[in-house]
Amino acid sequence: MKKLIVLGAYASLLLLLANCGPHIGKIVTSYPVPTKEQAQTEFTSEQLAEGRKIWQSTCDRCHDLHPETKHTPEGWNKTLRRMIHKSKLTEEEGILVRAYLIANSK
């Protein structure tokens, strides 16, 4: 019985922490993947430059960066789905990084 109570307490704590963290996963799970052309027209050059800066400074901390042209828009979205939670970006930063990578994709 004591183990069940402790397990319930840990589960409650985990749920609380998960709900208090940033919810940027919707960037790559709920938002439709724009085409390269849409990303280039929907974001200003300043926003894309900011996305590039965030991408370089954040992702380069853990591994070498792939060329922007390595993936299609769908490929970058899939990569971001895996990596965005590890990056600790805000939703705004995540949107800019995604826009930059898609605007410069193959």
ABEGO torsion letter per residue (X at the ends): XAAAAAAAAAAAAAAAAAAABBBAAAAAAABBBBBAAAAAAABBAAAAAAAAAAAAAAAAAABBBBBAAABBAAAAAAAAAAAAAAAGBBAAAAAAAAAAAAAABX
